[in-house]
Amino acid sequence: MDLANTNDNLAFDPEGPVLLVGGYGTVGAELARMAAADWPLLLTGRSEERGAALARELGDAAVRRWDLADPAPFAAAARAVVSVVNDPDDRVLRAAARAGVPYVDVTRWTTRLQRAATVAALLRPTAPVLLSSAWMGGVTGLVTAALAERLGGAERVEVAIRWDLADRAGADSVEFMDRLGLDYEVVRDGRRSAVAPLSGPRTVRIGDFPTKVAGIDTPEQFTLPLTLGTTTATTRIGFSSQASTTALLAAKHVGFFRWGRGDRFRSARHAMLYSPGEGGVALLRIDVSHAGRELSALVEDAAGQAHLTAVGALLGLRRALGADGAEPPSGVAFPEQTPRPEQVLADLAALGVTVKLRSDERTRAAA
């Protein structure tokens, strides 16, 4: 059955709750705790029982079942929708766009983001559609915009991610492993070309940690050349365990991600990285250069990767609702198109995310 044609019925209610689809998963629960301070919430997922404890904790929150793999239609009224779970058939996007409900998505890899932008354009939404799936809920795009504002542009952007294997993580968090057998497109020196995942390995200092990183397909590599005119956009990932990085690169070398594609080997692929712990630190580094000047940012969230993603989602929600003091976007937008780049670092700091800037060998905390 084509779930994209399911008769879901959302209605816009400016006084209604914010609908969090996947609102009591690992990232969803983090977002719910932050968003509950400002809006009533409606949390949905596959099982109402799983969300009941979170709803009790939050007080002013309701829980309902909406399983995106189940064709049963869903109906609700909301002031905004945040998709915090994979929406492979664009059910949530279509329902929100048809109803004129502001929509934020933080879960799509690049090809699904490209499709979502096309679907939204065809639907001609009257409310904001913020596709905020750049790494960690759009945080990479936001910080890049902040650095570009200081430099007057962003010709070259390089992102290096340190994935903490001890951190909490939801099952969807390692779905990028399913993409490691597929080449993806990047822009380098103004030219588009296809590259293999985990290519171009190098060691980058991310905070206090020299980290071996290699290329990975992420949406900001697609959007930054379109939005900021970036002529080189590269994102690489490495892991807190050097052994895990070495094992991943070895698996790539023997072709595992090529011949091990498909459902048969999915559990084996995910098991290479999905072993969530009790908590860790989210760390990433963003280097931006423009007109001969360079500026770097070290982004750190001591509350972990799920919290940092939720921070990005919350800032996206504020933007879609105009709650950040700026006019909401018209139609489809990406996080780095923020109208307030000079406020990004202060907004992150207020939510517990530390950003340190380095320029000309001088380091300073950004508040």
C-alpha positions in Angstrom: 0.0 0.0 0.0 1.2 3.5 -0.8 1.3 5.1 2.6 1.8 8.5 1.0 -1.8 8.4 -0.1 -3.1 7.6 3.4 -6.0 10.0 4.3 -4.3 11.7 7.3 -6.0 14.9 8.3 -4.2 17.6 10.1 -5.8 21.0 10.8 -4.1 24.3 11.7 -5.0 25.6 15.1 -2.9 28.6 16.2 -3.9 27.9 19.8 -3.4 24.1 19.6 -0.6 21.9 20.7 2.8 21.4 19.0 2.6 17.9 17.5 5.8 15.9 17.9 5.8 12.9 15.7 8.1 10.4 17.4 7.8 12.6 20.5 8.9 10.1 23.1 11.9 8.5 21.4 15.4 9.3 22.4 15.6 12.7 20.6 11.8 13.3 20.8 11.8 13.1 24.6 14.7 15.6 24.8 12.8 18.0 22.5 9.5 17.5 24.4 11.2 18.5 27.7 12.5 21.7 26.2 9.4 22.6 24.2 7.0 22.0 27.0 8.1 25.2 28.7 6.5 27.2 25.8 3.7 25.2 24.2 1.2 22.5 25.0 2.3 19.2 23.3 0.8 16.3 21.5 3.2 13.3 21.4 2.7 10.5 18.9 4.5 7.3 18.2 3.8 3.6 17.7 2.7 2.9 21.3 0.8 5.2 23.6 2.0 3.3 26.6 5.6 4.2 25.9 4.8 7.9 25.9 2.5 7.9 29.0 5.3 8.3 31.5 6.8 11.3 29.6 3.4 12.9 29.3 2.9 12.6 33.1 6.3 14.1 33.6 5.5 17.1 31.4 2.1 17.7 32.7 0.5 19.6 29.9 1.0 17.0 27.2 -1.2 14.4 25.5 -0.2 11.1 23.9 -1.7 9.4 20.9 -0.8 6.6 18.6 0.4 7.4 15.0 2.4 4.6 13.5 3.7 5.8 10.2 4.0 2.2 8.9 0.3 1.6 9.6 -2.1 2.9 6.9 -4.8 3.8 9.4 -5.4 7.5 9.0 -4.5 10.0 11.7 -6.3 13.3 12.5 -5.4 16.1 14.8 -5.3 19.9 15.1 -1.9 21.6 15.8 -0.1 24.9 15.7 3.0 23.2 14.3 4.5 19.7 13.6 8.0 18.5 14.2 8.9 15.2 12.7 11.5 13.5 15.0 11.2 10.1 13.4 11.8 8.8 9.9 9.0 9.6 7.6 9.9 7.5 4.5 6.6 8.0 2.7 6.3 11.8 3.5 3.0 11.2 5.4 3.7 13.8 8.0 5.0 16.4 5.5 2.1 15.9 3.1 -0.5 16.2 5.9 1.1 19.3 7.3 1.6 21.0 4.0 -2.0 20.3 2.8 -3.3 21.8 6.1 -1.1 24.9 6.2 0.6 23.7 9.5 4.2 24.9 10.0 6.4 21.8 9.7 10.0 21.0 10.8 11.9 17.8 10.0 15.2 16.8 11.5 15.5 13.1 10.4 16.2 12.9 6.7 19.3 11.9 4.9 20.2 13.7 1.7 18.2 11.9 -0.9 15.1 11.9 1.3 15.6 15.6 2.0 15.8 16.3 -1.8 12.6 14.4 -2.3 10.9 16.2 0.6 11.8 19.6 -1.0 10.3 18.4 -4.3 7.1 17.1 -2.6 6.7 20.3 -0.7 7.3 22.5 -3.7 4.6 20.6 -5.6 2.2 21.0 -2.7 2.8 24.8 -2.7 2.7 25.0 1.1 1.2 28.2 2.7 3.1 27.6 6.0 6.8 27.2 6.6 8.5 23.9 5.7 11.8 23.8 7.4 14.0 20.8 6.4 16.4 20.9 9.2 18.2 17.6 8.8 21.8 19.0 8.5 23.8 17.1 11.2 22.4 17.3 14.7 19.0 18.8 13.8 20.5 21.6 11.7 23.1 22.7 14.2 25.9 22.4 11.6 24.0 24.7 9.2 23.2 27.2 11.9 26.8 27.5 13.1 28.1 27.7 9.5 25.7 30.6 8.9 27.1 32.3 12.1 30.7 31.9 10.9 29.8 33.0 7.3 28.2 36.2 8.7 31.4 37.0 10.5 33.6 36.3 7.4 31.2 37.8 4.8 30.7 34.4 3.1 31.5 30.7 3.2 33.5 29.6 0.2 34.8 26.4 1.9 33.1 24.5 4.7 34.6 21.4 6.4 32.7 19.6 9.2 34.4 17.0 11.4 32.2 15.0 13.7 33.3 12.9 16.7 30.6 10.3 17.5 30.7 9.3 21.1 30.0 5.5 21.2 29.2 5.8 25.0 26.3 8.2 24.3 22.6 7.5 24.4 21.2 6.8 20.9 17.9 5.8 19.3 17.7 3.0 16.8 17.3 5.5 14.0 20.6 7.2 14.9 22.7 4.7 12.9 20.6 4.5 9.8 23.4 6.3 8.0 25.1 2.9 8.0 22.6 1.8 5.3 24.0 4.5 3.1 27.6 3.5 3.3 27.4 1.3 0.2 26.1 4.2 -2.0 28.1 6.9 -3.6 26.9 10.5 -3.0 27.4 13.8 -4.7 29.5 16.6 -3.2 30.7 20.0 -4.4 34.5 20.6 -4.3 36.1 23.6 -5.8 32.8 24.5 -7.5 32.5 21.2 -9.3 30.0 18.4 -8.5 31.3 14.9 -8.4 30.3 11.5 -6.9 32.4 10.2 -4.0 32.4 6.9 -2.1 31.4 7.0 1.6 34.3 6.8 4.1 36.7 8.2 1.5 39.4 10.9 2.2 40.3 9.7 5.7 42.4 12.1 7.7 43.1 13.0 11.4 41.5 16.1 12.7 41.8 17.6 16.2 38.3 17.9 17.6 38.7 19.7 20.9 41.2 17.7 22.9 40.9 14.6 20.7 42.9 13.8 17.5 40.2 12.0 15.6 40.4 10.0 12.4 37.5 11.0 10.3 36.2 10.0 6.8 33.6 11.2 4.4 29.9 10.6 5.1 26.7 11.7 3.2 24.9 14.5 5.1 22.4 17.0 3.9 24.4 20.2 4.5 26.8 19.1 1.8 23.9 19.4 -0.6 22.2 22.6 0.8 25.2 24.8 1.6 26.3 25.3 -2.0 22.7 26.2 -2.8 22.1 28.6 0.1 25.4 30.1 0.9 27.2 29.7 -2.4 29.8 27.3 -0.8 32.2 26.0 -3.4 33.5 23.2 -1.3 31.4 21.4 1.4 32.7 18.3 3.1 31.5 16.4 6.2 33.5 13.6 7.8 32.8 11.4 10.8 35.0 9.6 13.3 34.3 7.8 16.5 35.4 8.0 20.1 36.9 4.5 19.7 39.8 4.4 17.3 39.2 0.7 16.9 35.7 1.3 15.7 36.8 3.8 13.1 39.5 1.3 12.0 37.0 -1.5 11.8 34.6 0.6 9.8 37.2 1.6 7.3 38.3 -2.1 7.1 34.8 -3.1 6.3 34.6 -0.5 3.6 38.0 -1.7 2.2 36.7 -5.3 1.7 33.5 -4.1 0.2 31.1 -5.0 3.0 28.9 -2.0 2.5 28.5 -2.8 -1.2 27.7 -6.5 -1.0 26.1 -6.2 2.5 23.3 -3.9 1.4 19.7 -4.6 1.9 17.5 -5.9 4.7 19.4 -9.2 5.1 22.6 -7.5 6.5 20.9 -4.5 8.2 21.3 -5.8 11.7 25.0 -6.6 11.1 25.6 -3.1 9.7 23.9 -1.4 12.6 25.6 -3.6 15.2 28.9 -2.1 14.2 28.0 1.2 15.9 24.7 0.8 17.7 25.6 0.0 21.3 24.1 2.9 23.2 25.5 3.8 26.6 24.4 5.9 29.5 25.6 9.2 28.0 28.4 11.0 26.4 29.5 14.3 24.9 28.6 15.6 21.5 31.6 17.2 19.7 32.0 18.6 16.2 34.2 21.0 14.5 33.3 23.4 11.7 36.0 25.2 9.6 34.8 28.0 7.3 37.0 30.0 5.0 36.2 33.0 2.8 38.3 35.5 0.9 41.5 34.3 2.5 40.2 34.3 6.1 39.5 31.3 8.2 37.3 30.8 11.2 36.7 27.5 13.2 34.0 26.5 15.7 34.2 23.7 18.2 30.6 22.8 19.1 30.2 20.8 22.4 27.1 19.6 24.2 27.9 17.9 27.4 24.3 16.5 27.5 25.1 14.4 24.4 24.1 13.9 20.8 20.4 13.4 21.3 20.2 16.7 23.3 22.1 18.6 20.6 19.8 17.3 17.9 16.8 18.3 20.0 18.4 21.8 20.5 18.5 22.1 16.7 14.9 21.0 16.4 13.8 23.5 19.1 15.5 26.3 17.3 13.8 25.2 14.1 10.4 25.1 15.8 10.9 28.6 17.1 11.8 29.8 13.6 8.8 28.1 12.0 6.5 29.7 14.5 8.2 33.1 14.4 8.9 32.7 18.1 12.5 33.8 17.6 11.5 37.4 16.8 12.0 37.0 13.0 9.5 36.5 10.2 8.9 32.8 9.6 10.2 31.4 6.3 7.9 31.3 3.3 7.7 27.8 1.9 10.7 25.5 1.9 13.8 26.6 3.9 17.0 25.2 5.4 18.5 26.0 8.8 21.5 28.0 7.4 19.0 30.4 5.9 18.4 31.9 9.3 17.6 35.6 9.2 19.5 36.0 12.6 22.9 34.5 12.1 24.4 36.9 14.6 22.2 35.4 17.3 22.9 31.7 16.7 25.7 31.2 19.1 23.9 33.0 21.9 20.8 30.9 21.3 22.9 27.7 21.5 24.6 28.9 24.6 21.2 29.6 26.3 20.3 25.9 25.6 23.5 24.5 27.1 25.6 24.2 23.9 29.2 25.6 24.1 30.7 27.0 20.9 34.4 28.1 20.9 35.7 30.1 17.9 39.3 30.0 16.7 40.7 32.6 14.4 44.3 33.6 13.8 45.4 31.1 16.5 43.3 32.9 19.1 40.6 31.0 20.9 37.6 32.6 22.6 34.3 31.4 24.0 31.3 32.5 22.1 28.3 33.5 24.3 
